[in-house]
Amino acid sequence: MMCIAESSDLMSTPQDTSARCPVGNHHHFEIASATLAQRTHLFKLSKTATAKIAAKDAATSGKEIIDLTAGEIWSDIAPSVREGAIAAIDRNLNRYTDTVGLLELRHAVACKIAAETAQPWSAEEIAVTNGAKQALFNAAMVLLNPGDEVLIPAPYWSTFPAQIVVAGGTPVFIETRHTNYVPRLTDLAAAVTSKTKAIVVNTPNNPTGAVYDYDTLAGIAQLATDRNLWIIFDECYGAFAHAPHTHHPILSVAPRARNRTLLVNSFSKSLALTGWRIGYLAGPKAVISAVKALQSHTTSSPNVVAQHALLQHLDSGDTGFQTQLQRGIANARALGLSILSELTSVPHPCAQGGFYFYLDLTELLRRMNSNGGRTNADDIVTALLMDTGVAVVSGTAFGDPAGIRVSYGIDLQPLEKALRRLTAALNGWR
């Protein structure tokens, strides 16, 4: 099943966006919404960010709020990263680097990808970016022409369609809720038209936690090859595939698809460095050259201290911190699955990868709405926040009105408390 995104799916409702100075004569500071560019109506604040804001607002009332909205891990900094950052500061490194990152860092990233894909890579095929979001934005801007269609399995991370629309493209959503959140190849093939330019592949998946198997990735690569499509492969959660599931970099599965594949990754998840904003895009030299030109007019080079910190980490070859992080996430997952196994009206989540539990509320909502009600995931999220002090993200942020995303990247004690509250609330609603 598929649907092409209507404009209303991504457009915010026109509102009074007037901005007023809180003191003094503020008449001269009013801004009419009509003066803003039309593209500002194509997107709105990320609903994951909105959920986090709601949690913070609720906490200001003095109520204990346990925030399970964030796509990040509670962790200290890896010693090798810390040492690299401090060394960079001690050396007074404060100038621009190359637009797409230090040559040495790009070489180190190329070596990392070579080890993961069993293929040689060069620094000229790597662009270091301000997080994976910029890598995705760059990809959309250099690949898409107005009207180009991009296939996106749904539920989806909300930034995927938002950036495609900003670039002038059209998202086409492929429903996966009835196929264990992994797209069927027949559904993808049926959605391809003469306007289709690319397929977004996100595994382990945000928000669902699904890990795409080897055969699915091989089939997607073959479809892209047969229909002359680009593959945008987002593997930001690749370090967190939970046994018996395995993360397969798509180019390790289908090396022949290399000339039509862009790899998107970051260190935000694997090293718990969300605030450092450092990621990368890897692909054909012609694409990276175009990205370099684009980035020279947007952000220029990524943060120089962060770059040197990551270079120190990659050169050290130290995997101990990441192993420790993975062990902590595995423990949190085991605890969470144990608690959520007590759910009675909600299927138990699979949580194959990443650090989210994705709960399907379809049956619960059906029961709650059996008398003609219109309760959806947004209402459940609001009730959980108000009644239990637990903040989660509504599936409407991901194109699913019957799901909620629950992060388990926090410390075990608050996680246990939050999940027990959540389970009791969902079991108690009729």
N, C-alpha and C positions, 0 to 999 in steps of 0.2 A: 504494500500500500504506500502511496505517496501523496504529498500535497505541495503545490507551489505556494510559497508564502504570499498571502495577500498583504497589501500595504498596512492594513490595520494590525497585522500580527506584530509589526515592529514599530509602528508609529505611536508616539505618545499622544494622549489627548491634549489638544491645544488648551493651554492654561495661561492665566495672567502671570507672565514672568517678570513683571516689574520689580526692579531692585531699588530699595530705598535706604538712604543713609539713616541710621537710628538716631542721630542727633542733628540739631540745627535745621536750617531751611533745606528740605530735601526735594523740593519740586524739580530742581534741575537734574536730579539723578535718576529720574524715572526712565525706564527703557521699555519701549513698546515691543511686544513679541513679534510684531510684523516686521521689525527691522532686522531680525535674525535671519541667517541664511536658511533656505528651505531644507537643506540637508539636516539641520538640527531636529527636524520633526521625524526623521527616519529612525531615530534611536532614542532611548531614554536611559536613565541610570540603571546599571546592572542590578537585577533583582537579588543577586547574591550580596551585593554591596548594600542594597536596601534592607535586606534581612539583618545584616550586621548592625546597621544604623538603628533599626528597631530594637535590637537587643541592648544596645548601649543606652538608648532612650529609656527603656524599661528599667535599666539598672540605676538610672538617676533618681528614681523614686524611692530608692533604698531597698528594693526587693532583691533577693538573691537571684541572679540570672546566670545560668550555665549556657555559654554560647557554643553551640555545635554547628555554626553556620560557615565558619571560615575554611578556605581551601589551603590550610597550612598546618604545619606540625609544631607543637610546643617543644622547643628544644634549644639548647645552647648552641654556640657556633662551633663548627669543627676546628680543632686546634690548628690544623694546617692552614685553614682559611684565615683564622685570626692572626696567625704569625705572618702570613703573606700581606695582610692589610696593614699591620703595624710596621712591617719592614718598608712597605711602600711609603707610608707617612714619614718614617724616619729618614727616608731618602729624598723627601720633599718632591715626590712625584705628583705634580699638579697640572700638567699640561695635556692638551689633546693627544690622543693616539690616532692611528689610522681610523678613518671613518667607520670601518666595520671591524675594528678591534686590533689589538696588538698582533703583529705577525707571529710572535712566539706563542700567544694564546691560541690563535687560529690553528697553528700547527699542532698544538697539544690536543685541541678538540678534534682535529682531523685524525690523529692517532687513536683517540678514544672511539670515534665512529668506525675506524678501520677494524679495531678489535671486535666491535659489536656486529659488523656486517660481513667480516672476512673479505673485505675489498680494500684496495689502497685509496686513500683520500689525500687531497692537498689543501693547503691553506687558502688557495684561490677559490675553493669550493665551499668556504665557510664565511658566514657573516655573523659576528657577535652582536647581539641586540640587547636592548633594554627590556629584558624578560621575554618570555615566549609570546606574549601578546604583540609585541612589536614585530617579532618574526612572522606571525600570522598576518598582521596588517601589511607588512612589506610584501608578503606573498600575494595577498589579494590585490594590492595596488599594481604590482608589476605583471600579473597574469591576466586579470579580468578586464574585458571591455564592457561597455554598457549593454545590458541584456543577456550577458553570459550566465548560464545556469550552473549551480554547484550543488551536487548531491550531499546531503547531510543526514546521517542516521539520527533518528529521534527516539528518546530524549537526547538533547544535545546541550553542550556548554553554550550559554547564551551569547558569548562573544563571537562564535563562528558566524551565525547569520548576520549579526550587527555589522561586522566588518565587511562582509560580502556586499551588503546593501550600500554601505558607505562608498565602496569601490565601484558601485554601479551595477553589480551583479544581482542575480535572483536566487535565493536559497530554495532548494527543492528538498522537502523532508521525506525521509524513508522511515516508515513506522517499524519499530522493533519491539514494542511492548508485548507482542504475542509470540515473539521468537527468542525469548530469553535475552533480549536487549542486544542481540547480534543480528545485523541485517542479512536477509536471504539474498543470495546472488541473483535469483530470478527477479526479486523486487528492484534491485539496483539496475539490472539490465533493462527492465521495463520502463524505468524512469529516464533513461538516456534519450535525448533528442538531438536534433541538429544544433541546438544551442548549448548543450552541455559542455562545459570546459574542464571541470575538475570534480573529484570526489574527496571529501574530508574523511579521514580515518583516524579515530581517536581511541587508542587502546594502550593500557587499561583505560576504561571509559570514565569520564566525568560527565554526568553524575552517577551512572548506574553501577560502576565497578565491574562491568563485564570485560573479560579478556578475550580478544578475538583469537580463534584457533588457527593453526597453520593452514588448513585447507581453505578457510574463509579468506585469509590474506592472500593466498596464492590465487584464488578465484578473482579477487578484486584487482590484483595486479594484471591478470590475464584480460579482464574486462577493459581496464584502462589501456592496455596495449592494443587490443582489438579495435577499440572505439576512439583511439587517439586522445585520451584524457590525461590530465595531470592528477597526481595523487598528492594530497597534502597530508602528511603522516605526522600526527601529533602524538608523541610518546612521552609526554612530561611525567606520567606516572609509571613509566617503565620499570623503575627500581622497586616497585611494590606490586609484584604479581605473586599471589599466595598459592602455595602448593595445594593441589597438584597442577595448578595452572602455570603456564610459562609465557612470558612476554617474548614475542618474536619480532625483532626489527624487520620491517617488510622487505628490505633489500637483502636480508639474509635468507629470506624465503624465495624472492624473485629478483635475482641480480639483473636480469634483462630489463627490468622496469626503471633502472637507475636514471636514464635520460628523461624520464617524465615524473620523477618523484622529488618532492621537497620534504626534508626531515626537519621537524620543529621540536626543540627540546629546551630545557632550562635546568638550572641548578636549584630552583625554588623549592622543589619537592624533595629531590634526592639528597640534598644537603641542608634542607630546612632554611633556605635563604630567601624567602619571599620578598623581604624588604630590600634586598640588595639589587634587585632588578637586573639580572644577568641571564641571558639565554642565547640561543643561536639558531640560525637557519642554515641548512646544508643542502646543496643541490648543484645542478649544472653551472659551469662557470659563467655562461651568458646571463643566467638568472641572477647570480650573485653580483655580477657587474652592474646590472640594472638596480638591484637592491642597494648597492653602494651609492649610486647616484641619487636614489631616492632618500636614503638615510642622511646624505650630506645636506639635504634641505629640510630635514625634520629634526632629528635629535642630535645629529653628528655622532661622535663616538660615545660608547657606553662609559660609565663611571670608571675613571682610571684606577682608583684604589681597588674597586671590586674586581677589575680585570687582573691586576697583579695578585690579588688574593686567590683567585681561581687558578691562575697560572701556577702559583706556589703549590696549591693542593694537587693539581693534575701532575705536576712534575714530581711530587713526593711519592706518588703511587700508593698513598695510604688509603686503604679501604675499610679500616677499622671503624671509623665514625659512621660510615654509611651502613655497615653491617649492624652496628649497635642501633641505629635508627630503624632499620628494617625489623630488628628483633622487638623493639618497643612497639612498633605498629602491629606486628603479629600478635603480641600479647594483648594489645587493646582490642584487636579484632576478635580474638578468642573470647575475651571477657564479654564483649558486646553481643556476639552470636549466642553465647550462653544465656544472657538476659533476654534477648529478643526471641529466643526459642519459646518463651512463655506467651508470646502474642497469640491471640485466639481468633481474631477477625482479620488479621493481616498476614499474608504469606511471609515466611522467614526470608530475609535477604540472602543473596548468594555471596556478595562481597568478594568477588574473585580477585580483584586488584584495586590499587589505590588505597584510600583511607576513608571511604564513605560507605554507609549503609543506605541503600535506596529502598524505600518501603512503598509497595503498591497498595494504595488505599481503595482500590476499585470496589471491592466487596463491602468494606466498611461504609463507604459513601453510599453504595446502593441501599444498604439497610437503613442508613440515616435518612435517606431521601425517599424512602418507600411510600411516604404519605404526601409526596409532591414537593418536598423541600428542594433547595438548590445549594446545599452545602458542597464546597469543593476544597481542594488542598489549601488554598489561601485561608479559608476559615479554620481549618484544622491547625494550621501553623499559628494563627492568631490566638486560638484557644489554648494551645500548648504553652505559648509564651505567657499569657495572662494567668492561666490556671495552675501551671506547674513550674513556671520560671525556666523553661527549657526553650532555647531558640534554635530553630532549624530552618531550612530553606524549602519553600513550596516548589513543587514540580512545575508550576506554571512558568517559573523562570527558565525551564528547560523544555517547554512545549508540551508538558504533561499535566493536565489539571487534576490528576488522581495520584500523584506521587509526592513524597517528601525526601529530601536529602539530609542525611545526618552524618556529620563529620565525627570520626573517632581519633583525630590527631591530637587529642588533649591528654592531660595526665589521667591516670587510671581512677583515682578517687573521685574527682568530679564527673568523670565519664560514667562510672557505675551509678552514681546518684542520679544523674540526668536520665540514663536509659531506664532505670527502674521507675522513675516518675513517668517517663514517656509511655512505657509499657502498661503501667497501671491505668493511665488516662485513656489510651486507645482501647484497652480491654473493657473499660467501664462505660464507654460511649455506646449507646444503642440508637 
